[in-house]
Amino acid sequence: VISIGYITVSIGVLVALATVWRYVRIKELPPELIPGRSAGQILAQEWPRLIPLLVLAVIVILRSGFKVEVLQILDPLLPLGGVPILKALTNRIIQAIIVATLLTMAFPEVRQHIKGILADGIKAVSKTVQIQLCAGIMLGAFYASGMIDQVVAFTKGLTPAATTLGGAAAVLLIGMLTGSQSTAQNTLMPFLGPMLTQNFGVSGTKAALGAAHLAMAGQSMPPVCLTTFVIAGLVGGILAKKVDPVRIMIMALPVTLYFAAVGLAAWFQLI
């Protein structure tokens, strides 16, 4: 999934740059935005700050591109795989993020302000965590009531195309309303995934690839994308200017449509 994602997301970045270039065409930055140091000077003086990010990138690239598992040293944590919540610590991507985070503790300014950093981090993710907790409770209730089994049984009478399109629309809707790619995936894929792979013959790789891209598209889907409203509010507050979130969603529509198209293509096994 990650290997294919490198290609599709890279194309998405190019689409985003082309979209931005349509609206922002300047030959040079305003004087107040030009840093006092060149890019080379900044990199030469501040490169140690990039070490945690570089370590994270190396771990992910080695694992996805070269099948080299750097984090095998953390295999003693594997028994936690059977413990709810704690089993996340056995996920290699999460382990890589934890390792990169621990590396930041080598910087004195991080250690000195660790309380403030943690507080700011908790505030930043509090809304997302609340949404995910509610989504988890809702999903648990669905499973306990047998609703998921009924939905799965119902879909067996539908055409694969109808179910796939309906599932894609649901992922886009949840991503739009919550502003969270992970919430859209975690809420719907536990029962959409088995439908796609077991009932419709979609490979696990394409099911995951499609879900990731559809959820990503949902984060900028008009007309009520939560992420865009939040960003518009932040930018408007910083610049002390009115920022129209709906206009932003429409301007970013080419990017949204691209990721949605890739997601659907994966689920319909066109790529």
C-alpha positions as CSV (number, residue, x, y, z in Angstrom):
1,V,0.0,0.0,0.0
2,I,2.7,2.4,1.0
3,S,4.8,1.7,-2.2
4,I,1.8,2.5,-4.4
5,G,0.9,5.5,-2.1
6,Y,4.3,7.0,-2.9
7,I,3.3,7.3,-6.5
8,T,-0.4,8.3,-6.1
9,V,0.4,10.9,-3.3
10,S,3.3,12.3,-5.3
11,I,0.9,12.9,-8.2
12,G,-1.6,14.4,-5.8
13,V,1.1,16.8,-4.6
14,L,1.7,17.9,-8.2
15,V,-2.1,18.4,-8.7
16,A,-2.2,20.5,-5.5
17,L,0.7,22.6,-6.6
18,A,-0.9,23.2,-10.0
19,T,-4.1,24.1,-8.3
20,V,-2.4,26.5,-6.0
21,W,-0.5,28.0,-8.9
22,R,-3.8,28.9,-10.6
23,Y,-4.6,31.3,-7.7
24,V,-1.3,32.4,-6.3
25,R,1.2,33.6,-8.9
26,I,3.9,35.8,-7.3
27,K,7.5,36.2,-8.5
28,E,8.9,36.8,-5.1
29,L,7.8,36.9,-1.4
30,P,6.9,40.2,0.3
31,P,9.9,41.6,2.2
32,E,8.4,40.8,5.6
33,L,8.2,37.1,4.7
34,I,11.7,36.8,3.4
35,P,14.0,35.2,6.0
36,G,17.2,36.8,7.0
37,R,19.1,33.7,6.1
38,S,19.4,31.7,2.9
39,A,18.0,28.2,2.7
40,G,21.5,26.8,2.8
41,Q,22.4,28.8,5.9
42,I,19.2,27.7,7.6
43,L,19.9,24.1,6.8
44,A,23.5,24.3,7.8
45,Q,22.7,25.8,11.2
46,E,19.5,24.0,12.0
47,W,20.0,20.5,10.5
48,P,20.1,18.8,13.9
49,R,16.4,19.6,14.3
50,L,15.7,17.4,11.3
51,I,17.2,14.3,12.8
52,P,14.0,12.9,14.3
53,L,12.1,13.5,11.1
54,L,14.9,11.9,9.0
55,V,15.0,8.9,11.3
56,L,11.3,8.4,10.9
57,A,11.6,8.7,7.1
58,V,14.5,6.2,6.9
59,I,12.6,3.7,9.0
60,V,9.4,3.9,6.9
61,I,11.3,3.9,3.6
62,L,13.5,0.9,4.6
63,R,10.4,-1.0,5.7
64,S,8.1,-0.2,2.8
65,G,10.7,0.0,-0.1
66,F,13.4,-2.4,0.9
67,K,11.6,-4.8,3.3
68,V,14.2,-4.0,6.0
69,E,12.6,-4.1,9.5
70,V,14.7,-1.7,11.6
71,L,12.4,-2.0,14.6
72,Q,12.8,-5.7,15.2
73,I,14.5,-4.6,18.5
74,L,11.1,-3.8,19.8
75,D,9.8,-7.3,19.2
76,P,9.6,-7.9,23.0
77,L,6.4,-5.7,22.8
78,L,4.7,-8.2,20.6
79,P,2.9,-10.0,23.5
80,L,0.9,-6.7,23.9
81,G,-0.8,-7.5,20.6
82,G,-3.5,-9.3,22.6
83,V,-4.2,-6.4,24.9
84,P,-6.9,-3.9,23.8
85,I,-5.6,-0.4,23.3
86,L,-2.0,-1.4,24.2
87,K,-1.8,-3.6,21.1
88,A,-1.3,-0.4,19.1
89,L,2.3,-0.4,20.5
90,T,3.0,-3.4,18.3
91,N,2.2,-1.5,15.1
92,R,5.5,-0.7,13.3
93,I,4.4,2.7,12.1
94,I,3.3,3.7,15.6
95,Q,6.6,2.4,17.0
96,A,8.5,4.5,14.4
97,I,6.6,7.6,15.5
98,I,7.4,6.9,19.1
99,V,11.1,6.4,18.4
100,A,11.2,9.7,16.5
101,T,9.3,11.4,19.3
102,L,11.8,10.1,21.9
103,L,14.7,11.4,19.8
104,T,13.3,14.9,20.2
105,M,14.0,14.6,23.9
106,A,17.7,15.0,23.1
107,F,17.1,18.7,22.4
108,P,17.4,20.8,25.6
109,E,14.6,23.2,24.5
110,V,12.2,20.2,24.2
111,R,13.1,18.8,27.7
112,Q,12.8,22.3,29.2
113,H,9.3,22.9,27.8
114,I,8.0,19.3,27.9
115,K,5.0,20.1,30.0
116,G,3.9,22.9,27.7
117,I,4.5,20.8,24.6
118,L,2.4,17.9,26.0
119,A,-0.3,20.3,27.0
120,D,-0.4,21.9,23.5
121,G,-0.3,18.5,21.9
122,I,-3.2,17.2,24.0
123,K,-5.3,20.4,23.2
124,A,-4.5,19.9,19.5
125,V,-5.8,16.3,19.3
126,S,-8.5,16.5,21.9
127,K,-11.3,17.0,19.4
128,T,-10.0,14.2,17.2
129,V,-9.7,11.9,20.2
130,Q,-13.2,12.7,21.3
131,I,-14.5,11.9,17.9
132,Q,-12.6,8.6,17.7
133,L,-13.8,7.6,21.2
134,C,-17.4,8.2,20.2
135,A,-16.8,6.4,16.9
136,G,-15.4,3.5,18.8
137,I,-18.4,3.3,21.1
138,M,-20.8,3.6,18.2
139,L,-19.0,0.9,16.3
140,G,-19.0,-1.4,19.4
141,A,-22.7,-0.8,19.8
142,F,-23.2,-1.7,16.1
143,Y,-21.3,-5.0,16.5
144,A,-23.0,-5.9,19.8
145,S,-26.5,-5.3,18.4
146,G,-25.8,-7.4,15.3
147,M,-26.3,-4.5,13.0
148,I,-23.0,-5.0,11.2
149,D,-23.9,-8.6,10.5
150,Q,-27.2,-7.5,9.1
151,V,-25.6,-4.9,6.9
152,V,-23.1,-7.5,5.6
153,A,-26.0,-9.9,4.9
154,F,-27.9,-7.1,3.2
155,T,-25.0,-6.2,0.9
156,K,-24.9,-9.8,-0.4
157,G,-28.1,-9.0,-2.3
158,L,-26.7,-5.8,-3.8
159,T,-24.5,-5.5,-6.8
160,P,-20.8,-5.0,-6.1
161,A,-20.9,-1.6,-7.9
162,A,-23.8,-0.3,-5.7
163,T,-22.2,-1.3,-2.5
164,T,-18.8,0.0,-3.5
165,L,-20.2,3.4,-4.5
166,G,-22.3,3.6,-1.3
167,G,-19.3,2.7,0.8
168,A,-17.1,5.3,-1.0
169,A,-19.8,8.0,-0.4
170,A,-20.0,7.0,3.3
171,V,-16.2,7.4,3.7
172,L,-16.2,10.8,2.0
173,L,-19.1,11.9,4.2
174,I,-17.5,10.8,7.4
175,G,-14.2,12.4,6.4
176,M,-16.0,15.6,5.5
177,L,-18.0,15.9,8.7
178,T,-15.2,14.8,11.1
179,G,-12.2,16.3,9.3
180,S,-10.3,13.2,10.2
181,Q,-9.0,10.7,7.7
182,S,-8.3,8.1,10.4
183,T,-11.8,8.5,11.8
184,A,-13.4,7.9,8.4
185,Q,-11.3,4.8,7.9
186,N,-11.6,3.4,11.4
187,T,-15.3,3.8,11.5
188,L,-16.3,2.2,8.2
189,M,-13.5,-0.1,7.1
190,P,-14.1,-2.8,9.9
191,F,-17.2,-3.8,8.0
192,L,-16.5,-2.3,4.5
193,G,-13.2,-4.1,4.3
194,P,-14.5,-7.6,4.6
195,M,-17.2,-6.8,2.1
196,L,-14.7,-5.7,-0.5
197,T,-12.2,-8.4,0.1
198,Q,-14.4,-11.4,0.8
199,N,-17.6,-10.7,-1.1
200,F,-16.3,-8.7,-4.1
201,G,-12.8,-10.1,-4.5
202,V,-10.9,-6.8,-4.0
203,S,-7.4,-7.4,-2.7
204,G,-6.5,-6.2,0.8
205,T,-3.9,-3.8,-0.7
206,K,-6.4,-2.1,-3.0
207,A,-9.1,-2.0,-0.3
208,A,-6.7,-0.2,2.0
209,L,-5.4,2.1,-0.8
210,G,-8.9,3.1,-1.8
211,A,-10.0,3.8,1.7
212,A,-6.9,6.0,2.4
213,H,-7.5,8.1,-0.7
214,L,-11.2,8.4,-0.3
215,A,-10.8,9.5,3.4
216,M,-8.2,11.9,2.3
217,A,-10.6,13.4,-0.3
218,G,-13.2,13.7,2.4
219,Q,-11.0,16.1,4.4
220,S,-11.5,18.7,1.7
221,M,-14.9,17.7,0.4
222,P,-17.4,20.6,0.1
223,P,-19.7,21.9,1.4
224,V,-19.1,21.4,5.1
225,C,-15.6,20.1,5.5
226,L,-14.6,20.5,9.1
227,T,-10.8,20.6,8.4
228,T,-11.3,23.6,6.0
229,F,-13.4,25.5,8.5
230,V,-10.8,25.0,11.2
231,I,-7.9,26.1,8.9
232,A,-9.9,29.1,7.6
233,G,-10.5,30.2,11.2
234,L,-6.9,29.9,12.1
235,V,-5.7,31.8,9.0
236,G,-8.4,34.4,9.4
237,G,-7.4,34.9,13.0
238,I,-3.7,35.3,12.2
239,L,-4.2,37.7,9.3
240,A,-7.2,39.5,10.8
241,K,-9.1,39.0,7.6
242,K,-12.2,37.2,6.5
243,V,-11.5,33.8,5.0
244,D,-14.3,32.0,3.1
245,P,-14.1,28.3,3.9
246,V,-16.6,27.3,1.2
247,R,-14.6,29.1,-1.5
248,I,-11.5,27.3,-0.3
249,M,-13.2,23.9,-0.7
250,I,-14.3,24.8,-4.3
251,M,-10.8,26.1,-5.1
252,A,-9.3,22.8,-3.8
253,L,-11.9,20.7,-5.6
254,P,-9.4,19.4,-8.3
255,V,-7.3,17.8,-5.5
256,T,-10.4,16.4,-3.8
257,L,-11.6,14.9,-7.0
258,Y,-8.2,13.4,-7.8
259,F,-7.9,11.5,-4.5
260,A,-11.6,10.4,-4.7
261,A,-10.9,9.1,-8.3
262,V,-7.9,7.2,-7.2
263,G,-9.8,5.7,-4.3
264,L,-12.7,4.5,-6.5
265,A,-10.2,3.2,-9.1
266,A,-8.6,1.1,-6.4
267,W,-11.9,-0.3,-5.1
268,F,-13.0,-1.1,-8.7
269,Q,-9.6,-2.7,-9.4
270,L,-8.8,-0.3,-12.2
271,I,-5.3,0.3,-10.9
